[in-house]
């Protein structure tokens, strides 16, 4: 092949690549930041970020039980988008799947779907003004939300426009905290004056404030009041591979032998994200007495010939 022909072929390949890059937008992607993986504990923020959105903006749709909303988010010059549902919004969510659809308007920057909301009624129409959906938001149950997400996806991707979308699902759950170092129904026994570490898992984001509070059960029985025997302990939290984790160290220094109730949980609720166990503080062992008992027992064995 002549050098001129090779040059011509290379030039054609470059020109074709340039043409494809113009008529085919880069594939856009999104990332979901929930409490852990695809689990969202109610009251945690839900953040959606995306990149590759080079058509000026994107419409973000969210739907779940008794929830339907949409928002047009302007893309930054580098093609990134950001949408956050704040804790006040997600705390009102119902447990179950929550679908997120991110709609790219394409190079014409015209959306194939338009949404409006008035008096609790949500309406979706096509770009031509044809009504596609009218529903009462509070009446949306989980099957209806799943059907709605499927409808949005098919309408966007199947329209005659160059719109496209990405759909993701997170699962909403009640905040929960679990114990790993204490057997269910059993008390944790600790000699007075010693420290003990307790730990477990939780579905809440580690940014939440988790505290451990300790109460004397005798005081609770006598007065009905939970009066902390010492200031609340802030619990250390971190993200884990299989779940978010928590741990704290309880110090029994100065506590009288007896039974104590330890509550560990989310500081924003007295019901959700809570757990509790009993701590049995016992009299510390007298090591001198144990040594003397051992010596006395060995003397008895020698005198009486015990084996």
Secondary structure, 3 states (H helix, E strand, C coil): CCHHHHHHHHHHHHHHHHHHHHHCCCCCEEEEECCECCEEECCCCEEEEEECCCCCEEEEEEEECCEEEEEEEECCCCCCEEEEECHHHHCCCCCEEEEEEEEECCCCCCCCEEEEEECCEEEEEECCCCEEEEEEHHHCCHHHHHHHHHHHHHHHHCCCCCCEEEEEEEEEECCCEEECCCCCCCCEEEECCCEEEEEEEECCCCCCCEEEEEEEHHHHHHHCCCCECCCCEECEEECCCCCEEEEEEEECCCCCCEEEEEEEEECCCCCCCEEEEEEEEECCCCHHHHHHHHHHHHHHHHHHCCC
